[in-house]
């Protein structure tokens, strides 16, 4: 038995003991399956005040399935992180709520090949990201065309492409704002404003916040949005 195997086995026992001790009070469970993963460590994480906070972890030694637990007071964006000692970051963000979330992915395309079943906030986030990806694809096409136009020193085409890029950016903001307005009763609304539309017209941001339900205003992201608006107004 190698030293590495002994170490991983010991860590697995410790992780299992810690995980079991959390099961008694946990109201959130993450069930995961990473195809082809043989060794590594998975972490359940959240954003802290100044750094990422580990909520639970488990050492993988042969089995592709794992279960992680934590306590949630309200819906929150969490991260599934995979450490496989390759010098790179591997993580999947997802919106969690009390209950069970299931994540299925693969070792080769961990970050990009995940299927997530869980909270209604996660379903709304995926719906938003599906549409946003179309705008991002268009933007990538514009970047490629701008590169060739720059090489050919075609200033007229560059100007035209720059205008198209600006239009795409405006459409992305418009879609984000409208999506937040349409989901004023979900924590996804203030989250999207904070992380996808901070630079939008303040009038729209204020309108989104004012139309949130009281429950969402008092949520973690609702309070952060209120703080963002207050700080913006104090700076002006």
C-alpha positions in Angstrom: 0.0 0.0 0.0 1.5 3.3 -1.1 1.9 6.3 1.2 -0.4 8.3 -1.1 -3.1 5.7 -0.9 -2.7 5.5 2.9 -3.0 9.3 3.1 -6.0 9.4 0.9 -7.7 6.6 2.8 -7.1 8.5 6.1 -8.4 11.7 4.6 -11.5 9.8 3.4 -12.2 8.5 6.9 -11.8 12.0 8.4 -13.9 13.6 5.7 -16.6 10.9 6.2 -16.6 11.5 9.9 -16.9 15.3 9.4 -19.6 14.9 6.8 -21.6 12.5 9.0 -21.4 15.0 11.9 -22.9 17.6 9.7 -25.8 15.4 8.5 -27.7 15.7 11.7 -28.4 19.4 11.3 -28.0 19.9 7.5 -31.0 21.1 5.5 -29.2 21.0 2.1 -27.7 18.0 0.4 -25.6 18.0 -2.8 -25.5 14.6 -4.5 -22.9 14.4 -7.2 -21.5 12.0 -9.9 -18.2 12.7 -11.8 -17.7 10.2 -14.5 -14.2 8.8 -14.8 -13.0 10.4 -11.5 -10.8 8.1 -9.5 -9.0 10.3 -7.1 -9.4 13.8 -5.9 -11.2 16.0 -3.4 -14.6 17.7 -3.9 -15.6 20.8 -1.9 -18.9 22.5 -1.3 -18.1 26.2 -1.1 -19.7 29.7 -0.8 -18.5 33.3 -1.1 -17.2 34.7 2.1 -16.6 38.4 3.0 -13.1 38.3 1.5 -12.5 34.7 0.4 -14.1 31.4 -0.5 -15.5 29.4 2.5 -15.5 25.6 2.5 -18.8 24.2 3.8 -18.1 20.5 3.4 -15.6 18.2 1.5 -15.1 14.6 0.6 -12.1 12.6 -0.6 -12.7 10.6 -3.7 -10.9 7.2 -3.8 -12.4 5.2 -6.6 -16.0 6.0 -6.4 -17.5 8.6 -8.8 -20.4 9.4 -6.4 -20.3 11.7 -3.5 -22.6 13.5 -1.0 -22.0 16.9 0.6 -24.1 18.8 3.2 -24.6 22.2 4.7 -27.2 24.4 6.3 -28.9 27.1 4.3 -30.9 29.9 5.7 -32.1 31.0 2.2 -31.3 30.5 -1.5 -27.6 31.1 -2.2 -25.1 30.6 -5.0 -22.7 27.8 -4.0 -19.8 26.2 -5.8 -18.8 22.6 -6.3 -15.0 22.6 -6.5 -12.9 19.7 -7.7 -9.2 19.4 -6.6 -7.2 16.9 -8.7 -3.7 18.4 -8.2 -3.2 19.6 -11.7 -2.6 23.3 -10.9 -6.0 24.4 -12.4 -9.3 25.6 -10.9 -12.3 23.3 -11.5 -15.6 24.5 -10.1 -19.3 24.6 -11.0 -21.5 27.4 -9.6 -25.1 26.7 -8.9 -28.0 28.2 -7.1 -28.9 26.2 -4.0 -31.9 26.1 -1.7 -33.0 23.8 1.1 -33.5 20.3 0.0 -31.5 18.2 -2.5 -29.5 19.3 -5.6 -28.0 16.7 -8.0 -25.0 17.5 -10.2 -23.8 15.1 -12.9 -20.6 15.8 -14.9 -17.5 14.3 -16.3 -13.8 14.5 -15.3 -12.7 15.7 -18.7 -15.1 18.5 -19.1 -16.0 19.1 -15.4 -16.7 22.8 -15.7 -18.7 22.7 -18.9 -20.5 19.4 -19.1 -22.6 19.5 -15.9 -26.3 18.8 -15.5 -27.9 20.3 -12.4 -31.2 19.4 -10.9 -32.3 21.3 -7.8 -33.8 24.6 -6.8 -36.2 26.7 -8.8 -33.6 29.5 -8.7 -31.1 27.2 -10.5 -33.8 26.5 -13.2 -34.3 30.3 -13.7 -30.5 30.8 -13.8 -30.1 28.2 -16.5 -32.9 29.6 -18.6 -31.2 33.0 -18.4 -27.7 31.6 -19.3 -29.1 29.7 -22.2 -30.3 32.9 -23.9 -27.2 34.8 -22.8 -24.9 32.2 -24.5 -26.5 33.2 -27.8 -25.4 36.8 -27.3 -22.0 35.6 -26.3 -21.6 33.5 -29.4 -22.5 36.5 -31.6 -20.0 38.6 -29.7 -17.3 36.0 -30.4 -18.1 36.1 -34.1 -17.7 39.9 -34.0 -14.4 39.6 -32.3 -13.1 37.3 -35.0 -14.4 39.6 -37.7 -12.8 42.6 -36.1 -9.5 40.8 -35.9 -9.5 40.2 -39.7 -10.7 43.7 -40.4 -7.9 45.1 -38.3 -5.3 42.9 -40.2 -6.7 44.3 -43.4 -6.7 47.8 -42.1 -10.4 48.1 -43.1 -11.4 51.0 -40.9 -15.0 51.2 -42.3 -15.7 47.6 -41.5 -14.1 48.0 -38.0 -16.5 51.0 -37.3 -19.4 48.9 -38.5 -18.4 45.9 -36.3 -17.9 48.1 -33.3 -21.4 49.4 -33.6 -22.8 45.9 -33.9 -20.8 44.9 -30.7 -22.3 47.9 -28.9 -25.8 46.8 -30.0 -25.2 43.2 -28.7 -24.0 44.6 -25.3 -27.1 46.8 -25.1 -29.3 43.8 -25.9 -27.6 41.7 -23.2 -28.3 44.4 -20.7 -31.9 44.9 -21.9 -32.5 41.1 -21.7 -31.0 40.9 -18.2 -33.1 43.8 -16.9 -36.3 42.4 -18.4 -35.5 39.0 -17.0 -35.0 40.4 -13.6 -38.3 42.4 -13.8 -40.2 39.3 -14.9 -38.8 37.4 -11.9 -39.2 40.0 -9.2 -40.4 37.3 -6.8 -37.2 35.3 -7.1 -33.7 35.8 -5.6 -32.4 35.5 -9.2 -33.5 39.1 -9.9 -31.2 40.9 -7.5 -28.4 38.4 -8.1 -28.4 39.1 -11.9 -28.4 42.9 -11.3 -25.4 42.6 -9.0 -23.3 40.2 -11.1 -24.5 40.8 -14.7 -25.9 44.4 -14.9 -24.1 46.6 -12.4 -23.3 49.1 -15.2 -26.8 49.3 -16.4 -28.7 52.6 -16.3 -29.3 53.4 -12.5 -33.0 54.1 -13.3 -33.5 50.5 -14.4 -31.6 49.1 -11.4 -33.7 51.2 -9.0 -36.9 50.1 -10.8 -35.9 46.5 -10.4 -35.2 46.8 -6.7 -38.4 48.8 -6.0 -40.5 46.1 -7.7 -39.0 43.2 -5.8 -41.3 41.4 -3.4 -40.6 42.2 0.3 -39.3 38.6 0.8 -36.8 39.0 -2.0 -35.8 42.5 -0.8 -35.0 41.0 2.6 -33.0 38.1 1.1 -29.2 38.0 1.0 -29.0 39.3 -2.6 -31.8 41.8 -2.1 -29.9 43.3 0.8 -26.7 43.4 -1.2 -28.5 45.1 -4.1 -29.9 47.7 -1.7 -26.4 48.3 -0.3 -25.0 48.6 -3.9 -27.7 51.3 -4.7 -27.0 53.1 -1.4 -23.3 53.2 -2.0 -23.8 54.4 -5.6 -26.1 57.2 -4.5 -23.6 58.3 -1.7 -20.8 58.5 -4.3 -22.8 60.8 -6.6 
